Structures are given as structure tokens and as C-alpha cells.
Amino acid sequence: AIALQVYFDVMQPPLAPITQPSKEPLQIPPNSLNKYDVLMGRGAGVNGYIGNINFRTLVRDFQPIYPTLKRKNKPLMARSLVLIVR
């Protein structure tokens, strides 16, 4: 499971970004994408991309935990998912 491979406590994720966000939107040529990239959009092209499939698998790993969290801890879980993807 992907969720077991993180190097931080998912309930206490780092607050500072590990990777600084870019100032400009990234425009990566399609031939430069890798299996870790997550594409935004709708439809079969985006849904079938390997990075998006991996992302959905990651979310599925965390789904059983999410409903058991208190309201204040749910954003921490979401932050952890973002950090794992970055």
C-alpha cells in the first residue's frame, strides 16, 4: 500500500511545503510526463492516466481512516495526501 511508504506521521504532516509551489502554471510536454504526475481535467484520457490511477489508489488507501477522524484532523489528512503526491 502506498500509504505505508510515507516518511512522516500523516496526522502531523509538515506545515511548510516540501516542494515550493511554482509561480507560473507548469506546462510540461506530454512526452515528459511520468507515472507520478497527476493530470487535472475530466474524461477518460485523464482518468486512465497512470499518475491519476496511482492517486486514486492512494486515496483509497486512506479512505477507511478518514470517516473516523475528528473534523479538525481531516484537513491534516488531506494535506498529507498532497504532500505524498508532491
C-alpha positions as semicolon CSV with decimal commas, in nm:
position;residue;x (nm);y (nm);z (nm)
1;A;0,000;0,000;0,000
2;I;0,128;0,342;-0,094
3;A;0,011;0,489;0,238
4;L;0,266;0,279;0,426
5;Q;0,558;0,433;0,236
6;V;0,536;0,789;0,373
7;Y;0,820;0,921;0,586
8;F;0,610;1,142;0,816
9;D;0,317;1,096;1,052
10;V;0,008;1,152;0,836
11;M;-0,170;1,303;1,136
12;Q;0,112;1,556;1,186
13;P;0,226;1,648;0,835
14;P;0,492;1,917;0,787
15;L;0,326;2,258;0,766
16;A;0,586;2,413;0,536
17;P;0,573;2,293;0,177
18;I;0,837;2,034;0,098
19;T;0,830;2,141;-0,266
20;Q;0,770;2,510;-0,317
21;P;0,477;2,587;-0,547
22;S;0,570;2,739;-0,882
23;K;0,481;3,099;-0,961
24;E;0,362;3,007;-1,310
25;P;0,144;2,712;-1,414
26;L;0,357;2,419;-1,527
27;Q;0,335;2,340;-1,895
28;I;0,501;2,004;-1,935
29;P;0,509;1,840;-2,277
30;P;0,309;1,513;-2,280
31;N;0,620;1,309;-2,359
32;S;0,784;1,438;-2,036
33;L;0,511;1,312;-1,801
34;N;0,589;1,024;-1,569
35;K;0,386;0,776;-1,365
36;Y;0,380;1,012;-1,065
37;D;0,227;1,311;-1,243
38;V;-0,141;1,377;-1,171
39;L;-0,334;1,545;-1,452
40;M;-0,628;1,775;-1,399
41;G;-0,935;1,760;-1,613
42;R;-1,227;1,535;-1,695
43;G;-1,284;1,234;-1,910
44;A;-1,127;0,903;-1,999
45;G;-0,791;1,048;-2,103
46;V;-0,723;1,196;-1,761
47;N;-0,891;0,915;-1,566
48;G;-0,691;0,650;-1,746
49;Y;-0,353;0,818;-1,697
50;I;-0,124;0,609;-1,472
51;G;-0,050;0,900;-1,236
52;N;-0,420;0,958;-1,178
53;I;-0,479;0,586;-1,124
54;N;-0,198;0,585;-0,865
55;F;-0,353;0,891;-0,697
56;R;-0,692;0,722;-0,671
57;T;-0,520;0,415;-0,522
58;L;-0,354;0,638;-0,263
59;V;-0,687;0,799;-0,174
60;R;-0,846;0,454;-0,150
61;D;-0,572;0,351;0,100
62;F;-0,670;0,641;0,326
63;Q;-1,049;0,615;0,287
64;P;-1,111;0,376;0,580
65;I;-0,935;0,616;0,819
66;Y;-1,098;0,941;0,703
67;P;-1,452;0,891;0,845
68;T;-1,306;0,805;1,187
69;L;-1,117;1,135;1,214
70;K;-1,237;1,435;1,408
71;R;-1,330;1,735;1,198
72;K;-1,011;1,925;1,291
73;N;-0,792;1,634;1,174
74;K;-0,949;1,588;0,829
75;P;-0,756;1,880;0,672
76;L;-0,434;1,723;0,803
77;M;-0,517;1,402;0,620
78;A;-0,586;1,598;0,301
79;R;-0,255;1,783;0,343
80;S;-0,077;1,451;0,384
81;L;-0,221;1,330;0,052
82;V;-0,098;1,645;-0,123
83;L;0,249;1,608;0,029
84;I;0,271;1,244;-0,076
85;V;0,181;1,331;-0,434
86;R;0,425;1,623;-0,449
